């Protein structure tokens, strides 16, 4: 629930594609850093070893092995028959939790920027051969509205199309921790969990960041509208909470605006510090900042991206 919200409505994507083709080509050269991989076949060097022509080691031949992978030259130098063994390329699981509550979706520039960040991260995952799933919250119908797990670059265009049609959802309370707990309970080996939100939640952010390290990397992307950072309202104003509908009449002066900015900055500094203390990564993005300036260099600096 935002401290300062004005009534508004999310618009259809009439501003063109979420990401330009040139941006997509540059993103394809990057991949997301993860701690663990899944059993799905993908684009990352795996840990499972099987007979393969592109080999890294040998093991003794076992009945049923493909004879095409027998290394006859090595067998001639040893007493037994050896099979070439390679690694199975595996996929990392990447899960995106997308906040579409009114405090986000009622601000067209913020809503578009949040989906652009989601589009970029999902494109990198799929282009790199990872397995991507997305969950929008609040979820009106989780079985129909989410993006079910998909692997590979062939799904990347469909991912952009899904995001372009994603709409906001009404909500009087925005709770994220139940969705995170449910996701962790159903998601096997772990991977990368990305939370895209404005962090105006009806719960303590500490509960949201209570994701255990080890199996999971957590990336918290918070997006704010420029007018939230620097409101230009002065004098008598009527403010309306975009989720509850509650209104408040205020008479604002320059000192009030200065105090608001200081408190807002302090709030997000505290969120960043809490994320660091838990071993997570936090990035704060303004709605009017170019995506490649706001996101990519910072994630590279934090070792969340690699070439």
Secondary structure, DSSP 4 states (H G I P E B T S, - for coil): --SS--------S-S--SS-HHHHHHHTT-EE--S---SSEEEE--S-EEE-SS-SEEEE--TTS-GGGB-HHHHHHSSS-EEEEEEPPE--EEEEEEE-SHHHHTSHHHHHHHHHHHHHHHHHHHHTT-EEEEEEES-SSHHHHSEEEEESGGGHHHHHHHHHH------S----HHHHHHHHHH-TT-EEEEEEE----SS-HHHHT-PPTTTEEEEEEEEE-HHHHS----EEEEEE-TTT--EEEEEE-HHHHHHHHHHHHHHHHHHHHHHHHTT-EEEEEETTS-HIIIIIHHHHHTTSEE-
